[in-house]
Amino acid sequence: MKRITSAEAKELNQNFVETRSKAIDVAIKKKDALSSWFSMDELKNFIASVEKEGIDKGITVNGIRIYFGAYTSDDKNPEIKNLSTVFLVPTQAKIGAMQTDGLANEIASSDITDIDGMNRGGLGYPPSATYPQ
């Protein structure tokens, strides 16, 4: 398991704020979001649904990749216009990526583009709140 302590989480968040967040705030001319939130049920349902859809399509889902994204200035929700977000997409073993023992390399994965990803998590409150909230 790749868990981290809350002290490590705080350090990662502070490093983000100090090295990236301020520049983003200047670029979008307002305080950017510093977190996204998904309920346990949403995450469990997403994982179950992409696994099932993968099976139905003959694809073995081997993980979830989390991308950074940004809402547009045209977004219908004024509270999230231009703010940062994260979105999740399922992955599969990269074709031809084999370890020396002939087993699929789980680390080498590619995005599955024919299974929908997940977005629209809740923002921190306020969106610019740092860890921990």
Secondary structure, DSSP 8 states (H G I E B T S, - for coil): -----HHHHHHHHHHHIIIIIHHHHHHHTS-----EE--HHHHHHHHHHHHHHHHHTT--EEEEEEEEEE--TT-S-TTTTT-EEEEEEEEEE-TT-B-TTSSB-SSSEEE-TTS--B---EE-SSTT--S--
